[in-house]
């Protein structure tokens, strides 16, 4: 990677050019740019039952094990709160979008012949 300001060759992990100090854009955001809003959703990987605990942990920035332990505690005291909350979250929280790779054509072109 090269610095767009002075042309010095730099590695991709630098946020600023060591030669001129210009922002390289690697891992840096533009000043005043808004961070993307957090969205509460259930991940497709790392889930045990429906992904509710994993989604809450990702949203709050807490370890998923702590959220699962709290769900077990709230199942018994106050009685029945966690199962009801889990079911409501399962219904209300959307899944993460399914990311599929682009289709590969292997250099072949297909033509449709009307007939």
C-alpha positions in Angstrom: 0.0 0.0 0.0 1.2 3.5 -0.8 0.5 6.8 0.9 -1.8 8.9 -1.3 -0.2 12.1 0.0 3.6 11.4 -0.3 3.8 8.1 -2.1 5.8 6.3 0.6 5.2 2.5 0.7 3.6 1.6 4.0 2.0 -1.6 5.4 -1.8 -1.9 5.7 -1.9 -1.8 9.5 -0.8 1.8 9.7 -3.5 4.4 10.2 -1.2 7.3 9.4 1.8 7.6 7.1 5.0 7.5 9.1 6.6 9.9 6.6 4.1 12.7 6.2 1.4 11.9 8.8 -1.5 11.7 6.4 -4.4 9.5 7.2 -4.2 6.3 5.2 -7.8 5.2 5.6 -6.8 1.8 6.9 -9.0 1.2 10.0 -9.7 5.0 10.3 -12.9 6.8 9.9 -13.3 10.2 8.5 -13.7 13.0 11.1 -17.3 13.7 11.8 -18.4 10.5 10.1 -21.2 8.8 12.0 -20.6 5.3 13.4 -23.2 2.7 12.1 -26.0 2.2 14.6 -26.1 -1.0 16.6 -28.8 -3.3 15.5 -30.3 -6.0 17.8 -30.5 -9.2 15.8 -29.8 -12.9 16.2 -26.6 -14.1 14.6 -26.6 -17.2 12.4 -23.4 -18.5 13.9 -22.5 -19.1 17.6 -26.1 -19.8 18.6 -27.2 -22.6 20.9 -31.0 -22.6 20.6 -32.2 -19.5 18.7 -29.4 -17.0 19.1 -31.2 -14.7 21.5 -28.5 -14.7 24.1 -25.7 -14.3 21.5 -27.6 -11.4 19.9 -28.1 -9.6 23.3 -24.4 -10.2 24.1 -23.2 -8.8 20.8 -25.5 -5.8 21.2 -24.5 -4.9 24.8 -20.8 -5.9 24.3 -21.0 -8.4 27.2 -19.7 -12.0 27.1 -22.4 -14.4 25.9 -21.7 -16.8 28.8 -22.7 -14.1 31.3 -26.0 -13.5 29.4 -26.7 -17.2 29.4 -26.0 -17.5 33.1 -28.3 -14.5 33.8 -31.1 -16.2 31.7 -30.8 -19.4 33.9 -30.9 -17.3 37.1 -33.9 -15.3 35.9 -35.7 -18.6 35.0 -35.8 -19.5 38.7 -36.0 -16.0 40.4 -38.4 -14.3 39.7 -40.1 -17.5 38.5 -40.7 -17.8 34.7 -39.4 -14.3 33.6 -36.5 -15.6 31.4 -38.5 -18.2 29.4 -41.2 -15.6 28.6 -38.6 -13.0 27.7 -36.6 -15.5 25.6 -39.7 -16.4 23.6 -40.7 -12.8 23.0 -37.1 -12.0 21.9 -37.1 -15.1 19.6 -40.2 -13.8 17.9 -39.3 -10.1 17.8 -35.5 -10.1 17.1 -34.7 -10.6 13.3 -32.1 -13.0 12.1 -28.9 -11.6 10.6 -29.1 -11.5 6.8 -27.9 -14.6 5.0 -24.7 -13.7 3.1 -24.3 -15.9 0.1 -21.2 -15.8 -2.1 -21.7 -14.6 -5.7 -22.4 -17.4 -8.2 -19.3 -18.7 -10.0 -19.5 -19.1 -13.7 -16.2 -20.8 -14.3 -15.8 -18.9 -17.5 -18.8 -20.5 -19.2 -21.5 -18.5 -20.7 -25.0 -19.9 -20.9 -27.5 -18.9 -23.6 -31.2 -19.5 -23.4 -32.7 -20.8 -26.6 -36.4 -20.1 -26.9 -38.3 -23.1 -27.9 
